[in-house]
Amino acid sequence: MKDLYQPGAFAAKETVTLVGPRSRVISNLRILGPCRDLNQVELAFTDSVALGFDIPVRQSGNIPATPGCMLMGPNGFFEMDEGVIRAAPHVHMAPADAAFYGVEPGDYMKLRVGGEVGVTFDRIFVRVDPHFKLEVHIDTDEANACGLNAHSPVELIK
Ligand SMILES: [Zn+2]
């Protein structure tokens, strides 16, 4: 459907329906690529509660001992034994950005969001890769909590 800001990452046209505990479902979950060697579903906290999940906050890719789910698509069902997480807030950056901010991979930074409902997030995990472009990833719950929009003033703080 469209390229994402990180080079090579994309949102596919295709979506799936997730079937959670007690057969509650959430539809139109967007598939993101490129493919990895593991399957992972990232849910916002509100969605996970509505579905009856008790999911941990995890860094992407760290899925051992997380809940599984059933995914339903146009060609059938796919059962995941694990991989449903609430993605930990994080920032992607290139080595030059890390040098600019004076941070190392695995550090935590703060993200100050201004506006009428200003919030400062204290645990933005730093991910560094030469291919990354500077971008913070938070989920819809976190964005809604601080009224984030395209005009919100934001500041990354060491
Ligand atoms: Zn990310």
Residues whose N, C-alpha, C, O or C-beta is under 5 A from the ligand:
A	BS01	ZN	H137
